[in-house]
Amino acid sequence: MKSSNEKRKHPRHDIPLVEMLVDIPELSDVPLVPEDVSTGGFKVVTSREPAQGAEYEVTIHVADMAHERFKAEVTWARESESAWGTWSVSMKLIMSEEDRERFSGELNKLSELQAPEEFEEEFLEE
């Protein structure tokens, strides 16, 4: 039986939180921290309810680089059970294959970085 990650078209990346932010001005006044990130899309939590199937302009900040003016389509949105007045939103990235390949390379580099707690554990062991 395949794991849920093996069924996905685009593999997920474990990105250190400080290395990636997403600006979606129509959904949030502040940059959002994406979760469940892949070259195909991501999930964010926002205080504004998005329209199902709507396309929004997004700016993805990866480390020191910004990828301007990508479009992302809402694939689903659910009212959050954990935080009143917020929405969990899954977004599909709409980009050229060339942009997707470049973005994939950057995600792979970030995935190789150690998360802060892993660094701290390694540092304390020495």
C-alpha positions in Angstrom: 0.0 0.0 0.0 1.3 3.4 -0.9 1.8 6.1 1.7 -0.2 9.3 1.2 3.0 11.1 0.1 3.6 8.5 -2.6 0.1 9.1 -4.1 0.9 12.8 -4.5 1.9 14.2 -7.9 4.3 16.6 -6.3 6.3 15.4 -3.2 6.0 17.5 0.0 8.9 19.4 1.5 9.7 19.9 5.1 10.7 23.6 5.1 12.0 25.5 8.1 9.4 28.0 9.0 11.6 31.1 8.8 12.6 30.2 5.2 9.3 30.6 3.4 6.4 33.1 3.5 3.5 33.6 1.1 1.9 37.0 0.4 -1.8 36.8 -0.7 -3.0 40.4 -0.3 -6.7 39.5 -1.0 -6.7 37.0 1.8 -4.3 38.5 4.4 -2.7 41.8 5.3 0.4 40.0 6.6 2.6 37.3 5.1 1.4 33.7 5.8 3.4 30.7 6.7 2.6 27.9 4.3 2.2 24.2 5.4 2.3 21.0 3.4 4.4 22.7 0.7 5.1 21.1 -2.7 5.8 22.5 -6.2 2.1 21.8 -6.8 0.8 24.0 -4.0 0.5 24.6 -0.3 -1.9 25.1 2.6 -2.3 28.4 4.6 -4.5 29.6 7.4 -6.1 33.0 6.9 -8.8 35.1 8.6 -10.6 35.8 5.3 -12.9 33.2 3.7 -11.7 32.5 0.1 -14.0 31.7 -2.8 -13.8 28.0 -3.8 -12.0 27.8 -7.2 -10.9 31.4 -7.1 -7.5 32.4 -8.4 -5.4 34.8 -6.3 -2.1 36.5 -7.1 0.6 35.2 -4.7 4.2 36.2 -3.9 6.3 33.3 -2.6 9.3 34.3 -0.5 11.8 31.4 -0.4 14.9 32.3 1.7 16.2 35.5 0.1 14.3 35.2 -3.2 10.8 36.3 -4.1 8.8 34.8 -6.9 6.4 37.5 -8.0 3.0 37.2 -9.6 2.2 33.6 -9.5 -1.4 32.6 -9.5 -2.8 30.1 -7.1 -6.2 28.5 -7.2 -8.2 27.5 -4.1 -8.7 23.8 -4.2 -10.5 23.6 -0.9 -11.2 25.8 2.1 -12.5 24.7 5.5 -13.4 26.8 8.5 -10.7 26.0 11.1 -11.8 23.9 14.1 -8.8 25.0 16.2 -9.0 28.8 15.8 -12.3 30.6 15.6 -12.7 32.9 12.6 -9.9 31.4 10.5 -9.9 29.2 7.4 -7.5 26.4 6.3 -7.0 26.9 2.6 -5.4 24.5 0.1 -4.0 26.3 -2.9 -2.7 24.9 -6.3 0.1 26.8 -7.8 -0.3 27.8 -11.4 3.1 28.3 -13.0 5.1 27.4 -16.1 7.1 24.1 -16.0 10.3 26.2 -16.1 9.2 28.1 -13.0 8.1 24.9 -11.3 11.5 23.3 -12.0 13.3 26.3 -10.5 11.0 26.4 -7.5 11.5 22.6 -7.0 15.3 23.2 -6.9 14.9 25.9 -4.2 12.5 23.7 -2.1 15.0 20.8 -2.3 17.8 23.1 -1.0 15.6 24.3 1.8 14.6 20.7 2.7 18.2 19.9 3.2 18.6 22.6 5.8 18.4 21.5 9.4 15.4 22.7 11.4 16.4 24.9 14.4 15.6 22.2 17.0 17.7 19.6 15.1 20.6 22.1 15.1 20.2 22.7 18.8 20.2 19.0 19.6 23.3 18.5 17.5 25.0 21.5 19.1 24.2 20.3 22.6 25.6 16.8 21.9 29.1 18.1 21.1 
